Amino acid sequence: MKKKSTIEAQVEASLASLDHIERAETDPYFYTRLKARMERRTVRSPLWLKPALVFPVLALLIGMETFYWLGQSTTNDTSELEAFSDYFGLDQDLSTFEIE
């Protein structure tokens, strides 16, 4: 194991070497081009395409469609039976049929 003084000397030597480093220079318009490139990459989606809004809206639409079709199935069952009896010339009372 190295002695504490040896480790401290190496740390000081490493820190001293940083004293002579000059700041890196860039092209004057580098940051402007970098910012423009970063803004091109970020695609902003419209408000209605945000996932936090899309899923509840889809669930609402599916629910409304389900209730619409459930309401339609109860009103159309008797008319479908009437159409069936008219087509085949049946004269039976439709109230005796049960619809499941």
C-alpha positions as YAML, in Angstrom:
chain: A
units: angstrom
residues:
- id: 1
  name: MET
  ca: [0.00, 0.00, 0.00]
- id: 2
  name: LYS
  ca: [1.30, 3.45, -0.90]
- id: 3
  name: LYS
  ca: [2.07, 5.92, 1.77]
- id: 4
  name: LYS
  ca: [-0.25, 8.85, 2.37]
- id: 5
  name: SER
  ca: [2.40, 11.36, 1.35]
- id: 6
  name: THR
  ca: [2.96, 9.57, -1.98]
- id: 7
  name: ILE
  ca: [-0.76, 9.64, -2.77]
- id: 8
  name: GLU
  ca: [-1.01, 13.33, -1.85]
- id: 9
  name: ALA
  ca: [1.96, 14.13, -4.10]
- id: 10
  name: GLN
  ca: [0.31, 12.36, -7.04]
- id: 11
  name: VAL
  ca: [-2.96, 14.21, -6.43]
- id: 12
  name: GLU
  ca: [-1.14, 17.55, -6.30]
- id: 13
  name: ALA
  ca: [0.73, 16.71, -9.51]
- id: 14
  name: SER
  ca: [-2.55, 15.83, -11.24]
- id: 15
  name: LEU
  ca: [-4.19, 19.06, -10.08]
- id: 16
  name: ALA
  ca: [-1.17, 21.11, -11.10]
- id: 17
  name: SER
  ca: [-1.33, 19.72, -14.60]
- id: 18
  name: LEU
  ca: [-4.84, 21.17, -14.92]
- id: 19
  name: ASP
  ca: [-3.51, 24.69, -14.28]
- id: 20
  name: HIS
  ca: [-1.93, 24.85, -17.74]
- id: 21
  name: ILE
  ca: [-4.94, 23.70, -19.71]
- id: 22
  name: GLU
  ca: [-6.49, 26.34, -21.94]
- id: 23
  name: ARG
  ca: [-10.20, 26.66, -22.53]
- id: 24
  name: ALA
  ca: [-11.40, 24.94, -25.70]
- id: 25
  name: GLU
  ca: [-12.49, 27.32, -28.43]
- id: 26
  name: THR
  ca: [-15.39, 26.63, -30.78]
- id: 27
  name: ASP
  ca: [-16.74, 28.15, -33.93]
- id: 28
  name: PRO
  ca: [-18.66, 31.35, -33.16]
- id: 29
  name: TYR
  ca: [-21.97, 29.90, -34.47]
- id: 30
  name: PHE
  ca: [-21.54, 26.44, -32.97]
- id: 31
  name: TYR
  ca: [-24.11, 26.88, -30.20]
- id: 32
  name: THR
  ca: [-26.62, 28.44, -32.58]
- id: 33
  name: ARG
  ca: [-26.37, 25.47, -34.93]
- id: 34
  name: LEU
  ca: [-26.48, 23.02, -32.03]
- id: 35
  name: LYS
  ca: [-29.61, 24.65, -30.64]
- id: 36
  name: ALA
  ca: [-31.28, 24.60, -34.07]
- id: 37
  name: ARG
  ca: [-30.44, 20.91, -34.52]
- id: 38
  name: MET
  ca: [-31.83, 20.05, -31.09]
- id: 39
  name: GLU
  ca: [-35.06, 21.95, -31.83]
- id: 40
  name: ARG
  ca: [-35.48, 20.08, -35.10]
- id: 41
  name: ARG
  ca: [-35.19, 16.76, -33.27]
- id: 42
  name: THR
  ca: [-37.90, 17.54, -30.77]
- id: 43
  name: VAL
  ca: [-41.16, 17.00, -32.58]
- id: 44
  name: ARG
  ca: [-43.99, 18.69, -30.80]
- id: 45
  name: SER
  ca: [-47.20, 16.71, -31.08]
- id: 46
  name: PRO
  ca: [-50.54, 18.50, -31.08]
- id: 47
  name: LEU
  ca: [-52.40, 18.69, -27.80]
- id: 48
  name: TRP
  ca: [-54.99, 16.10, -28.81]
- id: 49
  name: LEU
  ca: [-52.29, 13.49, -29.52]
- id: 50
  name: LYS
  ca: [-50.95, 13.48, -25.98]
- id: 51
  name: PRO
  ca: [-51.34, 9.98, -24.44]
- id: 52
  name: ALA
  ca: [-52.87, 11.46, -21.32]
- id: 53
  name: LEU
  ca: [-55.79, 12.68, -23.45]
- id: 54
  name: VAL
  ca: [-56.00, 10.01, -26.14]
- id: 55
  name: PHE
  ca: [-56.75, 7.04, -23.86]
- id: 56
  name: PRO
  ca: [-59.62, 8.63, -21.91]
- id: 57
  name: VAL
  ca: [-61.17, 9.98, -25.10]
- id: 58
  name: LEU
  ca: [-60.97, 6.54, -26.75]
- id: 59
  name: ALA
  ca: [-62.49, 4.91, -23.68]
- id: 60
  name: LEU
  ca: [-65.30, 7.46, -23.70]
- id: 61
  name: LEU
  ca: [-66.00, 6.89, -27.40]
- id: 62
  name: ILE
  ca: [-66.01, 3.11, -26.99]
- id: 63
  name: GLY
  ca: [-68.35, 3.41, -24.01]
- id: 64
  name: MET
  ca: [-70.72, 5.68, -25.91]
- id: 65
  name: GLU
  ca: [-70.72, 3.31, -28.89]
- id: 66
  name: THR
  ca: [-71.44, 0.36, -26.59]
- id: 67
  name: PHE
  ca: [-74.40, 2.10, -24.97]
- id: 68
  name: TYR
  ca: [-75.65, 3.13, -28.40]
- id: 69
  name: TRP
  ca: [-75.60, -0.46, -29.69]
- id: 70
  name: LEU
  ca: [-77.15, -1.81, -26.48]
- id: 71
  name: GLY
  ca: [-80.00, 0.67, -26.88]
- id: 72
  name: GLN
  ca: [-80.41, -0.21, -30.55]
- id: 73
  name: SER
  ca: [-80.56, -3.96, -29.94]
- id: 74
  name: THR
  ca: [-83.59, -3.70, -27.62]
- id: 75
  name: THR
  ca: [-85.57, -1.48, -29.99]
- id: 76
  name: ASN
  ca: [-84.77, -3.40, -33.17]
- id: 77
  name: ASP
  ca: [-85.57, -6.90, -31.89]
- id: 78
  name: THR
  ca: [-89.36, -6.55, -32.29]
- id: 79
  name: SER
  ca: [-89.05, -4.89, -35.68]
- id: 80
  name: GLU
  ca: [-86.79, -7.69, -36.89]
- id: 81
  name: LEU
  ca: [-89.33, -10.27, -35.73]
- id: 82
  name: GLU
  ca: [-92.11, -8.38, -37.48]
- id: 83
  name: ALA
  ca: [-90.07, -8.21, -40.66]
- id: 84
  name: PHE
  ca: [-89.34, -11.94, -40.40]
- id: 85
  name: SER
  ca: [-93.02, -12.81, -39.87]
- id: 86
  name: ASP
  ca: [-94.09, -10.54, -42.73]
- id: 87
  name: TYR
  ca: [-91.52, -12.03, -45.08]
- id: 88
  name: PHE
  ca: [-92.59, -15.61, -44.40]
- id: 89
  name: GLY
  ca: [-96.27, -14.80, -44.06]
- id: 90
  name: LEU
  ca: [-96.59, -15.79, -40.43]
- id: 91
  name: ASP
  ca: [-99.67, -14.49, -38.61]
- id: 92
  name: GLN
  ca: [-98.62, -15.38, -35.07]
- id: 93
  name: ASP
  ca: [-98.72, -13.00, -32.15]
- id: 94
  name: LEU
  ca: [-95.17, -11.65, -31.66]
- id: 95
  name: SER
  ca: [-95.70, -11.02, -27.95]
- id: 96
  name: THR
  ca: [-95.39, -14.78, -27.28]
- id: 97
  name: PHE
  ca: [-91.77, -14.83, -28.49]
- id: 98
  name: GLU
  ca: [-89.02, -14.26, -25.99]
- id: 99
  name: ILE
  ca: [-85.89, -12.52, -27.12]
- id: 100
  name: GLU
  ca: [-82.71, -13.51, -25.42]
...
